[in-house]
Amino acid sequence: MESLGFCPDCGGRGFQHMPYTEAYYMAPLDCPGCNGTGSYEHWEENNLM
Ligand SMILES: [Zn+2]
């Protein structure tokens, strides 16, 4: 994923699909790893600690 520049948590989509939480099907959650940007750079910044 790093070579592609995509967030490994969401694969660059910027949100995480949770098929088991039907209550949220209308509002996809922003990926917490990259803050919804889908960018590997942002994911790295959030995972340095
Ligand atoms: Zn992400």
mmCIF file of the protein (N, C-alpha, C, O) and its ligand, coordinates in Angstrom:
data_MODEL
# 
_entry.id   MODEL 
# 
loop_
_entity.id 
_entity.type 
_entity.pdbx_number_of_molecules 
1 polymer     1 
2 non-polymer 1 
# 
_entity_poly.entity_id                      1 
_entity_poly.type                           'polypeptide(L)' 
_entity_poly.nstd_linkage                   no 
_entity_poly.nstd_monomer                   no 
_entity_poly.pdbx_seq_one_letter_code       MESLGFCPDCGGRGFQHMPYTEAYYMAPLDCPGCNGTGSYEHWEENNLM 
_entity_poly.pdbx_seq_one_letter_code_can   MESLGFCPDCGGRGFQHMPYTEAYYMAPLDCPGCNGTGSYEHWEENNLM 
_entity_poly.pdbx_strand_id                 A 
# 
loop_
_entity_poly_seq.entity_id 
_entity_poly_seq.num 
_entity_poly_seq.mon_id 
_entity_poly_seq.hetero 
1 1  MET n 
1 2  GLU n 
1 3  SER n 
1 4  LEU n 
1 5  GLY n 
1 6  PHE n 
1 7  CYS n 
1 8  PRO n 
1 9  ASP n 
1 10 CYS n 
1 11 GLY n 
1 12 GLY n 
1 13 ARG n 
1 14 GLY n 
1 15 PHE n 
1 16 GLN n 
1 17 HIS n 
1 18 MET n 
1 19 PRO n 
1 20 TYR n 
1 21 THR n 
1 22 GLU n 
1 23 ALA n 
1 24 TYR n 
1 25 TYR n 
1 26 MET n 
1 27 ALA n 
1 28 PRO n 
1 29 LEU n 
1 30 ASP n 
1 31 CYS n 
1 32 PRO n 
1 33 GLY n 
1 34 CYS n 
1 35 ASN n 
1 36 GLY n 
1 37 THR n 
1 38 GLY n 
1 39 SER n 
1 40 TYR n 
1 41 GLU n 
1 42 HIS n 
1 43 TRP n 
1 44 GLU n 
1 45 GLU n 
1 46 ASN n 
1 47 ASN n 
1 48 LEU n 
1 49 MET n 
# 
loop_
_struct_asym.id 
_struct_asym.entity_id 
A 1 
B 2 
# 
loop_
_chem_comp.id 
_chem_comp.type 
_chem_comp.mon_nstd_flag 
ALA 'L-peptide linking' y 
ARG 'L-peptide linking' y 
ASN 'L-peptide linking' y 
ASP 'L-peptide linking' y 
CYS 'L-peptide linking' y 
GLN 'L-peptide linking' y 
GLU 'L-peptide linking' y 
GLY 'peptide linking'   y 
HIS 'L-peptide linking' y 
LEU 'L-peptide linking' y 
MET 'L-peptide linking' y 
PHE 'L-peptide linking' y 
PRO 'L-peptide linking' y 
SER 'L-peptide linking' y 
THR 'L-peptide linking' y 
TRP 'L-peptide linking' y 
TYR 'L-peptide linking' y 
ZN  non-polymer         . 
# 
_pdbx_entity_nonpoly.entity_id   2 
_pdbx_entity_nonpoly.name        ? 
_pdbx_entity_nonpoly.comp_id     ZN 
# 
_pdbx_nonpoly_scheme.asym_id         B 
_pdbx_nonpoly_scheme.entity_id       2 
_pdbx_nonpoly_scheme.mon_id          ZN 
_pdbx_nonpoly_scheme.ndb_seq_num     1 
_pdbx_nonpoly_scheme.pdb_seq_num     101 
_pdbx_nonpoly_scheme.auth_seq_num    101 
_pdbx_nonpoly_scheme.pdb_mon_id      ZN 
_pdbx_nonpoly_scheme.auth_mon_id     ZN 
_pdbx_nonpoly_scheme.pdb_strand_id   A 
_pdbx_nonpoly_scheme.pdb_ins_code    . 
# 
loop_
_atom_site.group_PDB 
_atom_site.id 
_atom_site.type_symbol 
_atom_site.label_atom_id 
_atom_site.label_alt_id 
_atom_site.label_comp_id 
_atom_site.label_asym_id 
_atom_site.label_entity_id 
_atom_site.label_seq_id 
_atom_site.pdbx_PDB_ins_code 
_atom_site.Cartn_x 
_atom_site.Cartn_y 
_atom_site.Cartn_z 
_atom_site.occupancy 
_atom_site.B_iso_or_equiv 
_atom_site.pdbx_formal_charge 
_atom_site.auth_seq_id 
_atom_site.auth_comp_id 
_atom_site.auth_asym_id 
_atom_site.auth_atom_id 
_atom_site.pdbx_PDB_model_num 
ATOM   1   N  N  . MET A 1 1  ? 0.824   -1.206 0.000  1.00 0.00 ? 1   MET A N  1 
ATOM   2   C  CA . MET A 1 1  ? 0.000   0.000  0.000  1.00 0.00 ? 1   MET A CA 1 
ATOM   3   C  C  . MET A 1 1  ? 0.858   1.256  0.000  1.00 0.00 ? 1   MET A C  1 
ATOM   4   O  O  . MET A 1 1  ? 0.477   2.277  -0.572 1.00 0.00 ? 1   MET A O  1 
ATOM   5   N  N  . GLU A 1 2  ? 1.996   1.178  0.632  1.00 0.00 ? 2   GLU A N  1 
ATOM   6   C  CA . GLU A 1 2  ? 2.841   2.365  0.733  1.00 0.00 ? 2   GLU A CA 1 
ATOM   7   C  C  . GLU A 1 2  ? 3.280   2.845  -0.645 1.00 0.00 ? 2   GLU A C  1 
ATOM   8   O  O  . GLU A 1 2  ? 3.293   4.046  -0.915 1.00 0.00 ? 2   GLU A O  1 
ATOM   9   N  N  . SER A 1 3  ? 3.633   1.923  -1.499 1.00 0.00 ? 3   SER A N  1 
ATOM   10  C  CA . SER A 1 3  ? 4.109   2.302  -2.830 1.00 0.00 ? 3   SER A CA 1 
ATOM   11  C  C  . SER A 1 3  ? 2.996   2.928  -3.666 1.00 0.00 ? 3   SER A C  1 
ATOM   12  O  O  . SER A 1 3  ? 3.260   3.684  -4.601 1.00 0.00 ? 3   SER A O  1 
ATOM   13  N  N  . LEU A 1 4  ? 1.761   2.609  -3.323 1.00 0.00 ? 4   LEU A N  1 
ATOM   14  C  CA . LEU A 1 4  ? 0.629   3.154  -4.067 1.00 0.00 ? 4   LEU A CA 1 
ATOM   15  C  C  . LEU A 1 4  ? 0.181   4.502  -3.511 1.00 0.00 ? 4   LEU A C  1 
ATOM   16  O  O  . LEU A 1 4  ? -0.549  5.243  -4.170 1.00 0.00 ? 4   LEU A O  1 
ATOM   17  N  N  . GLY A 1 5  ? 0.630   4.820  -2.272 1.00 0.00 ? 5   GLY A N  1 
ATOM   18  C  CA . GLY A 1 5  ? 0.225   6.085  -1.668 1.00 0.00 ? 5   GLY A CA 1 
ATOM   19  C  C  . GLY A 1 5  ? -1.158  6.025  -1.060 1.00 0.00 ? 5   GLY A C  1 
ATOM   20  O  O  . GLY A 1 5  ? -1.787  7.055  -0.817 1.00 0.00 ? 5   GLY A O  1 
ATOM   21  N  N  . PHE A 1 6  ? -1.637  4.795  -0.811 1.00 0.00 ? 6   PHE A N  1 
ATOM   22  C  CA . PHE A 1 6  ? -2.966  4.657  -0.227 1.00 0.00 ? 6   PHE A CA 1 
ATOM   23  C  C  . PHE A 1 6  ? -2.875  4.298  1.249  1.00 0.00 ? 6   PHE A C  1 
ATOM   24  O  O  . PHE A 1 6  ? -1.949  3.613  1.684  1.00 0.00 ? 6   PHE A O  1 
ATOM   25  N  N  . CYS A 1 7  ? -3.845  4.771  2.000  1.00 0.00 ? 7   CYS A N  1 
ATOM   26  C  CA . CYS A 1 7  ? -3.950  4.382  3.401  1.00 0.00 ? 7   CYS A CA 1 
ATOM   27  C  C  . CYS A 1 7  ? -4.209  2.880  3.490  1.00 0.00 ? 7   CYS A C  1 
ATOM   28  O  O  . CYS A 1 7  ? -5.148  2.389  2.864  1.00 0.00 ? 7   CYS A O  1 
ATOM   29  N  N  . PRO A 1 8  ? -3.398  2.136  4.255  1.00 0.00 ? 8   PRO A N  1 
ATOM   30  C  CA . PRO A 1 8  ? -3.579  0.684  4.351  1.00 0.00 ? 8   PRO A CA 1 
ATOM   31  C  C  . PRO A 1 8  ? -4.821  0.291  5.133  1.00 0.00 ? 8   PRO A C  1 
ATOM   32  O  O  . PRO A 1 8  ? -5.289  -0.842 5.025  1.00 0.00 ? 8   PRO A O  1 
ATOM   33  N  N  . ASP A 1 9  ? -5.354  1.207  5.914  1.00 0.00 ? 9   ASP A N  1 
ATOM   34  C  CA . ASP A 1 9  ? -6.544  0.887  6.696  1.00 0.00 ? 9   ASP A CA 1 
ATOM   35  C  C  . ASP A 1 9  ? -7.794  0.831  5.828  1.00 0.00 ? 9   ASP A C  1 
ATOM   36  O  O  . ASP A 1 9  ? -8.658  -0.026 6.015  1.00 0.00 ? 9   ASP A O  1 
ATOM   37  N  N  . CYS A 1 10 ? -7.875  1.744  4.890  1.00 0.00 ? 10  CYS A N  1 
ATOM   38  C  CA . CYS A 1 10 ? -9.096  1.828  4.085  1.00 0.00 ? 10  CYS A CA 1 
ATOM   39  C  C  . CYS A 1 10 ? -8.813  1.609  2.605  1.00 0.00 ? 10  CYS A C  1 
ATOM   40  O  O  . CYS A 1 10 ? -9.731  1.633  1.786  1.00 0.00 ? 10  CYS A O  1 
ATOM   41  N  N  . GLY A 1 11 ? -7.558  1.397  2.261  1.00 0.00 ? 11  GLY A N  1 
ATOM   42  C  CA . GLY A 1 11 ? -7.214  1.133  0.867  1.00 0.00 ? 11  GLY A CA 1 
ATOM   43  C  C  . GLY A 1 11 ? -7.355  2.352  -0.016 1.00 0.00 ? 11  GLY A C  1 
ATOM   44  O  O  . GLY A 1 11 ? -7.492  2.222  -1.233 1.00 0.00 ? 11  GLY A O  1 
ATOM   45  N  N  . GLY A 1 12 ? -7.323  3.542  0.577  1.00 0.00 ? 12  GLY A N  1 
ATOM   46  C  CA . GLY A 1 12 ? -7.391  4.767  -0.219 1.00 0.00 ? 12  GLY A CA 1 
ATOM   47  C  C  . GLY A 1 12 ? -8.812  5.272  -0.438 1.00 0.00 ? 12  GLY A C  1 
ATOM   48  O  O  . GLY A 1 12 ? -9.018  6.284  -1.108 1.00 0.00 ? 12  GLY A O  1 
ATOM   49  N  N  . ARG A 1 13 ? -9.789  4.569  0.125  1.00 0.00 ? 13  ARG A N  1 
ATOM   50  C  CA . ARG A 1 13 ? -11.178 5.000  -0.064 1.00 0.00 ? 13  ARG A CA 1 
ATOM   51  C  C  . ARG A 1 13 ? -11.524 6.187  0.825  1.00 0.00 ? 13  ARG A C  1 
ATOM   52  O  O  . ARG A 1 13 ? -12.382 7.003  0.487  1.00 0.00 ? 13  ARG A O  1 
ATOM   53  N  N  . GLY A 1 14 ? -10.838 6.274  1.981  1.00 0.00 ? 14  GLY A N  1 
ATOM   54  C  CA . GLY A 1 14 ? -11.108 7.395  2.880  1.00 0.00 ? 14  GLY A CA 1 
ATOM   55  C  C  . GLY A 1 14 ? -12.194 7.101  3.900  1.00 0.00 ? 14  GLY A C  1 
ATOM   56  O  O  . GLY A 1 14 ? -12.460 7.924  4.776  1.00 0.00 ? 14  GLY A O  1 
ATOM   57  N  N  . PHE A 1 15 ? -12.814 5.957  3.800  1.00 0.00 ? 15  PHE A N  1 
ATOM   58  C  CA . PHE A 1 15 ? -13.802 5.568  4.817  1.00 0.00 ? 15  PHE A CA 1 
ATOM   59  C  C  . PHE A 1 15 ? -13.747 4.058  5.014  1.00 0.00 ? 15  PHE A C  1 
ATOM   60  O  O  . PHE A 1 15 ? -13.234 3.324  4.169  1.00 0.00 ? 15  PHE A O  1 
ATOM   61  N  N  . GLN A 1 16 ? -14.275 3.620  6.124  1.00 0.00 ? 16  GLN A N  1 
ATOM   62  C  CA . GLN A 1 16 ? -14.254 2.201  6.418  1.00 0.00 ? 16  GLN A CA 1 
ATOM   63  C  C  . GLN A 1 16 ? -15.651 1.625  6.303  1.00 0.00 ? 16  GLN A C  1 
ATOM   64  O  O  . GLN A 1 16 ? -16.590 2.096  6.945  1.00 0.00 ? 16  GLN A O  1 
ATOM   65  N  N  . HIS A 1 17 ? -15.771 0.609  5.482  1.00 0.00 ? 17  HIS A N  1 
ATOM   66  C  CA . HIS A 1 17 ? -17.061 -0.025 5.270  1.00 0.00 ? 17  HIS A CA 1 
ATOM   67  C  C  . HIS A 1 17 ? -17.335 -1.050 6.373  1.00 0.00 ? 17  HIS A C  1 
ATOM   68  O  O  . HIS A 1 17 ? -16.539 -1.960 6.606  1.00 0.00 ? 17  HIS A O  1 
ATOM   69  N  N  . MET A 1 18 ? -18.450 -0.886 7.032  1.00 0.00 ? 18  MET A N  1 
ATOM   70  C  CA . MET A 1 18 ? -18.795 -1.798 8.115  1.00 0.00 ? 18  MET A CA 1 
ATOM   71  C  C  . MET A 1 18 ? -20.146 -2.436 7.837  1.00 0.00 ? 18  MET A C  1 
ATOM   72  O  O  . MET A 1 18 ? -21.179 -1.928 8.273  1.00 0.00 ? 18  MET A O  1 
ATOM   73  N  N  . PRO A 1 19 ? -20.142 -3.531 7.124  1.00 0.00 ? 19  PRO A N  1 
ATOM   74  C  CA . PRO A 1 19 ? -21.403 -4.156 6.700  1.00 0.00 ? 19  PRO A CA 1 
ATOM   75  C  C  . PRO A 1 19 ? -22.226 -4.706 7.859  1.00 0.00 ? 19  PRO A C  1 
ATOM   76  O  O  . PRO A 1 19 ? -23.418 -4.971 7.707  1.00 0.00 ? 19  PRO A O  1 
ATOM   77  N  N  . TYR A 1 20 ? -21.593 -4.875 9.009  1.00 0.00 ? 20  TYR A N  1 
ATOM   78  C  CA . TYR A 1 20 ? -22.311 -5.451 10.141 1.00 0.00 ? 20  TYR A CA 1 
ATOM   79  C  C  . TYR A 1 20 ? -22.997 -4.386 10.998 1.00 0.00 ? 20  TYR A C  1 
ATOM   80  O  O  . TYR A 1 20 ? -23.711 -4.715 11.945 1.00 0.00 ? 20  TYR A O  1 
ATOM   81  N  N  . THR A 1 21 ? -22.779 -3.107 10.664 1.00 0.00 ? 21  THR A N  1 
ATOM   82  C  CA . THR A 1 21 ? -23.453 -2.038 11.407 1.00 0.00 ? 21  THR A CA 1 
ATOM   83  C  C  . THR A 1 21 ? -24.467 -1.372 10.486 1.00 0.00 ? 21  THR A C  1 
ATOM   84  O  O  . THR A 1 21 ? -24.192 -0.329 9.894  1.00 0.00 ? 21  THR A O  1 
ATOM   85  N  N  . GLU A 1 22 ? -25.609 -1.969 10.374 1.00 0.00 ? 22  GLU A N  1 
ATOM   86  C  CA . GLU A 1 22 ? -26.607 -1.492 9.427  1.00 0.00 ? 22  GLU A CA 1 
ATOM   87  C  C  . GLU A 1 22 ? -27.054 -0.074 9.734  1.00 0.00 ? 22  GLU A C  1 
ATOM   88  O  O  . GLU A 1 22 ? -27.489 0.651  8.839  1.00 0.00 ? 22  GLU A O  1 
ATOM   89  N  N  . ALA A 1 23 ? -26.950 0.324  10.992 1.00 0.00 ? 23  ALA A N  1 
ATOM   90  C  CA . ALA A 1 23 ? -27.408 1.652  11.386 1.00 0.00 ? 23  ALA A CA 1 
ATOM   91  C  C  . ALA A 1 23 ? -26.589 2.747  10.711 1.00 0.00 ? 23  ALA A C  1 
ATOM   92  O  O  . ALA A 1 23 ? -27.026 3.894  10.616 1.00 0.00 ? 23  ALA A O  1 
ATOM   93  N  N  . TYR A 1 24 ? -25.413 2.384  10.250 1.00 0.00 ? 24  TYR A N  1 
ATOM   94  C  CA . TYR A 1 24 ? -24.523 3.399  9.686  1.00 0.00 ? 24  TYR A CA 1 
ATOM   95  C  C  . TYR A 1 24 ? -24.422 3.302  8.164  1.00 0.00 ? 24  TYR A C  1 
ATOM   96  O  O  . TYR A 1 24 ? -23.558 3.931  7.554  1.00 0.00 ? 24  TYR A O  1 
ATOM   97  N  N  . TYR A 1 25 ? -25.282 2.537  7.572  1.00 0.00 ? 25  TYR A N  1 
ATOM   98  C  CA . TYR A 1 25 ? -25.153 2.353  6.126  1.00 0.00 ? 25  TYR A CA 1 
ATOM   99  C  C  . TYR A 1 25 ? -25.364 3.649  5.351  1.00 0.00 ? 25  TYR A C  1 
ATOM   100 O  O  . TYR A 1 25 ? -24.921 3.776  4.209  1.00 0.00 ? 25  TYR A O  1 
ATOM   101 N  N  . MET A 1 26 ? -26.043 4.613  5.977  1.00 0.00 ? 26  MET A N  1 
ATOM   102 C  CA . MET A 1 26 ? -26.284 5.890  5.311  1.00 0.00 ? 26  MET A CA 1 
ATOM   103 C  C  . MET A 1 26 ? -25.100 6.836  5.462  1.00 0.00 ? 26  MET A C  1 
ATOM   104 O  O  . MET A 1 26 ? -24.954 7.785  4.692  1.00 0.00 ? 26  MET A O  1 
ATOM   105 N  N  . ALA A 1 27 ? -24.255 6.576  6.456  1.00 0.00 ? 27  ALA A N  1 
ATOM   106 C  CA . ALA A 1 27 ? -23.162 7.504  6.733  1.00 0.00 ? 27  ALA A CA 1 
ATOM   107 C  C  . ALA A 1 27 ? -21.870 6.739  6.952  1.00 0.00 ? 27  ALA A C  1 
ATOM   108 O  O  . ALA A 1 27 ? -21.538 6.408  8.090  1.00 0.00 ? 27  ALA A O  1 
ATOM   109 N  N  . PRO A 1 28 ? -21.134 6.452  5.886  1.00 0.00 ? 28  PRO A N  1 
ATOM   110 C  CA . PRO A 1 28 ? -19.846 5.757  6.038  1.00 0.00 ? 28  PRO A CA 1 
ATOM   111 C  C  . PRO A 1 28 ? -18.915 6.521  6.954  1.00 0.00 ? 28  PRO A C  1 
ATOM   112 O  O  . PRO A 1 28 ? -18.813 7.745  6.874  1.00 0.00 ? 28  PRO A O  1 
ATOM   113 N  N  . LEU A 1 29 ? -18.236 5.793  7.827  1.00 0.00 ? 29  LEU A N  1 
ATOM   114 C  CA . LEU A 1 29 ? -17.350 6.437  8.777  1.00 0.00 ? 29  LEU A CA 1 
ATOM   115 C  C  . LEU A 1 29 ? -16.048 6.852  8.112  1.00 0.00 ? 29  LEU A C  1 
ATOM   116 O  O  . LEU A 1 29 ? -15.459 6.093  7.342  1.00 0.00 ? 29  LEU A O  1 
ATOM   117 N  N  . ASP A 1 30 ? -15.608 8.061  8.416  1.00 0.00 ? 30  ASP A N  1 
ATOM   118 C  CA . ASP A 1 30 ? -14.292 8.464  7.941  1.00 0.00 ? 30  ASP A CA 1 
ATOM   119 C  C  . ASP A 1 30 ? -13.245 7.536  8.539  1.00 0.00 ? 30  ASP A C  1 
ATOM   120 O  O  . ASP A 1 30 ? -13.306 7.190  9.719  1.00 0.00 ? 30  ASP A O  1 
ATOM   121 N  N  . CYS A 1 31 ? -12.312 7.148  7.734  1.00 0.00 ? 31  CYS A N  1 
ATOM   122 C  CA . CYS A 1 31 ? -11.253 6.281  8.209  1.00 0.00 ? 31  CYS A CA 1 
ATOM   123 C  C  . CYS A 1 31 ? -10.444 6.988  9.299  1.00 0.00 ? 31  CYS A C  1 
ATOM   124 O  O  . CYS A 1 31 ? -9.916  8.073  9.059  1.00 0.00 ? 31  CYS A O  1 
ATOM   125 N  N  . PRO A 1 32 ? -10.338 6.393  10.492 1.00 0.00 ? 32  PRO A N  1 
ATOM   126 C  CA . PRO A 1 32 ? -9.595  7.022  11.583 1.00 0.00 ? 32  PRO A CA 1 
ATOM   127 C  C  . PRO A 1 32 ? -8.094  7.040  11.346 1.00 0.00 ? 32  PRO A C  1 
ATOM   128 O  O  . PRO A 1 32 ? -7.375  7.821  11.968 1.00 0.00 ? 32  PRO A O  1 
ATOM   129 N  N  . GLY A 1 33 ? -7.621  6.188  10.454 1.00 0.00 ? 33  GLY A N  1 
ATOM   130 C  CA . GLY A 1 33 ? -6.191  6.117  10.197 1.00 0.00 ? 33  GLY A CA 1 
ATOM   131 C  C  . GLY A 1 33 ? -5.692  7.301  9.387  1.00 0.00 ? 33  GLY A C  1 
ATOM   132 O  O  . GLY A 1 33 ? -4.577  7.779  9.598  1.00 0.00 ? 33  GLY A O  1 
ATOM   133 N  N  . CYS A 1 34 ? -6.511  7.772  8.465  1.00 0.00 ? 34  CYS A N  1 
ATOM   134 C  CA . CYS A 1 34 ? -6.080  8.850  7.567  1.00 0.00 ? 34  CYS A CA 1 
ATOM   135 C  C  . CYS A 1 34 ? -7.038  10.035 7.601  1.00 0.00 ? 34  CYS A C  1 
ATOM   136 O  O  . CYS A 1 34 ? -6.938  10.946 6.780  1.00 0.00 ? 34  CYS A O  1 
ATOM   137 N  N  . ASN A 1 35 ? -7.959  10.018 8.547  1.00 0.00 ? 35  ASN A N  1 
ATOM   138 C  CA . ASN A 1 35 ? -8.922  11.107 8.692  1.00 0.00 ? 35  ASN A CA 1 
ATOM   139 C  C  . ASN A 1 35 ? -9.778  11.288 7.445  1.00 0.00 ? 35  ASN A C  1 
ATOM   140 O  O  . ASN A 1 35 ? -10.223 12.394 7.142  1.00 0.00 ? 35  ASN A O  1 
ATOM   141 N  N  . GLY A 1 36 ? -10.000 10.206 6.735  1.00 0.00 ? 36  GLY A N  1 
ATOM   142 C  CA . GLY A 1 36 ? -10.905 10.263 5.592  1.00 0.00 ? 36  GLY A CA 1 
ATOM   143 C  C  . GLY A 1 36 ? -10.269 10.747 4.304  1.00 0.00 ? 36  GLY A C  1 
ATOM   144 O  O  . GLY A 1 36 ? -10.965 10.976 3.314  1.00 0.00 ? 36  GLY A O  1 
ATOM   145 N  N  . THR A 1 37 ? -8.952  10.905 4.306  1.00 0.00 ? 37  THR A N  1 
ATOM   146 C  CA . THR A 1 37 ? -8.294  11.390 3.099  1.00 0.00 ? 37  THR A CA 1 
ATOM   147 C  C  . THR A 1 37 ? -7.914  10.248 2.160  1.00 0.00 ? 37  THR A C  1 
ATOM   148 O  O  . THR A 1 37 ? -7.815  10.437 0.948  1.00 0.00 ? 37  THR A O  1 
ATOM   149 N  N  . GLY A 1 38 ? -7.700  9.058  2.732  1.00 0.00 ? 38  GLY A N  1 
ATOM   150 C  CA . GLY A 1 38 ? -7.268  7.928  1.920  1.00 0.00 ? 38  GLY A CA 1 
ATOM   151 C  C  . GLY A 1 38 ? -5.797  8.006  1.536  1.00 0.00 ? 38  GLY A C  1 
ATOM   152 O  O  . GLY A 1 38 ? -5.315  7.211  0.729  1.00 0.00 ? 38  GLY A O  1 
ATOM   153 N  N  . SER A 1 39 ? -5.097  8.956  2.112  1.00 0.00 ? 39  SER A N  1 
ATOM   154 C  CA . SER A 1 39 ? -3.699  9.168  1.753  1.00 0.00 ? 39  SER A CA 1 
ATOM   155 C  C  . SER A 1 39 ? -2.761  8.425  2.694  1.00 0.00 ? 39  SER A C  1 
ATOM   156 O  O  . SER A 1 39 ? -2.942  8.455  3.911  1.00 0.00 ? 39  SER A O  1 
ATOM   157 N  N  . TYR A 1 40 ? -1.760  7.760  2.127  1.00 0.00 ? 40  TYR A N  1 
ATOM   158 C  CA . TYR A 1 40 ? -0.796  7.059  2.968  1.00 0.00 ? 40  TYR A CA 1 
ATOM   159 C  C  . TYR A 1 40 ? -0.025  8.038  3.848  1.00 0.00 ? 40  TYR A C  1 
ATOM   160 O  O  . TYR A 1 40 ? 0.305   7.721  4.991  1.00 0.00 ? 40  TYR A O  1 
ATOM   161 N  N  . GLU A 1 41 ? 0.262   9.222  3.323  1.00 0.00 ? 41  GLU A N  1 
ATOM   162 C  CA . GLU A 1 41 ? 1.007   10.215 4.092  1.00 0.00 ? 41  GLU A CA 1 
ATOM   163 C  C  . GLU A 1 41 ? 0.253   10.596 5.365  1.00 0.00 ? 41  GLU A C  1 
ATOM   164 O  O  . GLU A 1 41 ? 0.850   10.721 6.434  1.00 0.00 ? 41  GLU A O  1 
ATOM   165 N  N  . HIS A 1 42 ? -1.051  10.779 5.242  1.00 0.00 ? 42  HIS A N  1 
ATOM   166 C  CA . HIS A 1 42 ? -1.836  11.135 6.418  1.00 0.00 ? 42  HIS A CA 1 
ATOM   167 C  C  . HIS A 1 42 ? -1.919  9.956  7.389  1.00 0.00 ? 42  HIS A C  1 
ATOM   168 O  O  . HIS A 1 42 ? -1.878  10.137 8.606  1.00 0.00 ? 42  HIS A O  1 
ATOM   169 N  N  . TRP A 1 43 ? -2.035  8.748  6.832  1.00 0.00 ? 43  TRP A N  1 
ATOM   170 C  CA . TRP A 1 43 ? -2.075  7.576  7.690  1.00 0.00 ? 43  TRP A CA 1 
ATOM   171 C  C  . TRP A 1 43 ? -0.776  7.452  8.467  1.00 0.00 ? 43  TRP A C  1 
ATOM   172 O  O  . TRP A 1 43 ? -0.789  7.150  9.660  1.00 0.00 ? 43  TRP A O  1 
ATOM   173 N  N  . GLU A 1 44 ? 0.358   7.686  7.789  1.00 0.00 ? 44  GLU A N  1 
ATOM   174 C  CA . GLU A 1 44 ? 1.660   7.588  8.442  1.00 0.00 ? 44  GLU A CA 1 
ATOM   175 C  C  . GLU A 1 44 ? 1.779   8.609  9.570  1.00 0.00 ? 44  GLU A C  1 
ATOM   176 O  O  . GLU A 1 44 ? 2.304   8.304  10.641 1.00 0.00 ? 44  GLU A O  1 
ATOM   177 N  N  . GLU A 1 45 ? 1.288   9.823  9.320  1.00 0.00 ? 45  GLU A N  1 
ATOM   178 C  CA . GLU A 1 45 ? 1.346   10.870 10.340 1.00 0.00 ? 45  GLU A CA 1 
ATOM   179 C  C  . GLU A 1 45 ? 0.556   10.456 11.582 1.00 0.00 ? 45  GLU A C  1 
ATOM   180 O  O  . GLU A 1 45 ? 0.935   10.790 12.704 1.00 0.00 ? 45  GLU A O  1 
ATOM   181 N  N  . ASN A 1 46 ? -0.534  9.733  11.377 1.00 0.00 ? 46  ASN A N  1 
ATOM   182 C  CA . ASN A 1 46 ? -1.384  9.317  12.493 1.00 0.00 ? 46  ASN A CA 1 
ATOM   183 C  C  . ASN A 1 46 ? -0.900  8.041  13.153 1.00 0.00 ? 46  ASN A C  1 
ATOM   184 O  O  . ASN A 1 46 ? -1.450  7.634  14.176 1.00 0.00 ? 46  ASN A O  1 
ATOM   185 N  N  . ASN A 1 47 ? 0.110   7.403  12.597 1.00 0.00 ? 47  ASN A N  1 
ATOM   186 C  CA . ASN A 1 47 ? 0.563   6.134  13.135 1.00 0.00 ? 47  ASN A CA 1 
ATOM   187 C  C  . ASN A 1 47 ? 2.041   6.150  13.502 1.00 0.00 ? 47  ASN A C  1 
ATOM   188 O  O  . ASN A 1 47 ? 2.677   5.098  13.575 1.00 0.00 ? 47  ASN A O  1 
ATOM   189 N  N  . LEU A 1 48 ? 2.580   7.324  13.732 1.00 0.00 ? 48  LEU A N  1 
ATOM   190 C  CA . LEU A 1 48 ? 3.986   7.416  14.092 1.00 0.00 ? 48  LEU A CA 1 
ATOM   191 C  C  . LEU A 1 48 ? 4.216   7.038  15.556 1.00 0.00 ? 48  LEU A C  1 
ATOM   192 O  O  . LEU A 1 48 ? 5.287   6.553  15.921 1.00 0.00 ? 48  LEU A O  1 
ATOM   193 N  N  . MET A 1 49 ? 3.209   7.265  16.382 1.00 0.00 ? 49  MET A N  1 
ATOM   194 C  CA . MET A 1 49 ? 3.392   7.011  17.809 1.00 0.00 ? 49  MET A CA 1 
ATOM   195 C  C  . MET A 1 49 ? 3.420   5.522  18.072 1.00 0.00 ? 49  MET A C  1 
ATOM   196 O  O  . MET A 1 49 ? 3.566   5.101  19.220 1.00 0.00 ? 49  MET A O  1 
HETATM 197 ZN ZN . ZN  B 2 .  ? -7.702  5.445  5.657  1.00 0.00 2 101 ZN  A ZN 1 
# 
